[in-house]
Amino acid sequence: MPVELEVRGLRKLYGTGPNAVVAIDEMSFEVEAGEFLCIVGPSGCGKTTLLKCLSGLMPPTSGMAFFGGERIDGPPEALSLVFQDYSRSLLPWMTVWRNVTLPLLANGIGKSQRAARASQALEAVGLTDFRDHHPWQLSGGMQQRVAIARALAYQPRILLMDEPFASVDAQTRGDLEDLVLSVHATFGITVVFVTHDIDESVYLADRIVVLDRRPTRVKEIVSVTLPRPRDQAETRELADFAHLRGHVFRLIKGAQVDERPPLIG
Amino acid sequence: MSRRAALLAVEILAPVGLLTAWWFLSLDTTSPFFPPLRTMLRTFWETWTWDRIQQDVFPSVVNFSLGYVIAAVVGIAIGVFFGLNRIARRATEPTVDFLRSIPAPAIISVFIIVLGFEDTMKITAIAFASTFPILLNTIDGVRGVDQQQLEMARAYKLRRQDEIFKIILPAASPQIFAGLRISLAVALAVMAFSEMFAGTDGLGFFIIFSQATYRVNEMYAGIFMLGILGYTVNLIFLATERRILRWHRGWRASELGAQGGG
């Protein structure tokens, strides 16, 4: 598979001089086209910073990232970003429909195209009947599905997701994970999914980039060879799932600053 | 439901009771300054013929409306610019703070020198005085736009005009409306004052002229009319605000609900 996204020697500092804070020390990895890549690391390790650099919202201090062979120096086309806090990234003064069509409208896409794409995206996330609702009339999980529909309607080649399910309940979370998996399979898009949840990363990913604690580096890239399609009950029962989970858990525990004896894995 | 009905009844009955009490308590009064309500209302009825309304109320309404609309457009436009541009904001902040500290009646003197006693002067004075609350509230509202909404706009490559009209202005609209509301009172006050100070027509002129010629009942008729005008304008404003900010009430209710419910 060709490389869709390439991160090469990426480094990000906040501030300058001796007071500068190292958010990302040095990071290199590649994402293949069509791959589902999870990035997992201890909280506060600069995962959001990384995604902002990859989505072109923030320039790296040094190093670079390439999307489809082109250097990222601003938000690329064909890239959608799903934010962690859906309640802040959806616009409360617009209906679901207008939220989903706004990026299309603003990019000069014609009316019939807009309608077709938005309908398809809302159907993919199961919200066809809620197009005239406002986001605040929906539950948290449904709001995040609106955000996903907005991202899909944009027809990206790559979808970046920043801990998108961190603030929904466990049941909803499982449903949303399966939704993202089905979207990934149906639309054939590349997904980069940032999470702090180890189980989630193993359940979703083809490969997992495990990050070290500050200063942030890539600690290890773990291949997940679990069969697809995945299933919330069956996949999680597999011995391989437990092994991978334990492996990633130990990597992250080892990344903690204090060297307490490892918990029983 | 019955509770709401009871509250509505109180809301209606209290002013009616007040007027009734005033009516009966003032029946026998002989004070030249506070004539009986009955006389005041009769004068009101006799004064405000259609011709008279056209002559003295319409000019006021026109001046008020024009001045207010100009203030709204200018205040919001400059407010968005300053809200987005920190350097421009810092450069003009002292000037704006100084200008808005001058009481409107004082600045009218300048406008009279430059623009004379005509409607242009009155409209300018109304617009000038009522721009500041709108301007300052718009700046605050624009500065308070959620960064994540702006990041979303950038990530999805929204054009600048879409970012302004579809994100920044709606996001700032609750505060813009707060400013518009303050300016409504300011515009009415400056309207009345500019006519008292420099006028040959308009409600303010009618009130001050009646007072100067000892026609106390007419003076009250003018004041009542001004009150009715202000009250009506406020009702129209509130209805508009309710419509445009309906999303905001719903959103806030849900946010509070989410916080309370855990």
Interface residues (C-beta under 8 A of the other chain):
Chain A: S55 G56 L57 P75 E77 L79 S80 L81 F83 D85 S87 R88 S89 L91 P92 W93 M94 L102 P103 L105 A106 N107 H134 W136 Q137 R150 Y154
Chain B: D146 Q148 Q149 E151 M152 R154 A155 Y156 K157 L158 R159 D162 K166 I167 P170 A171 S173 W247 H248 G250 W251 A253 S254 E255
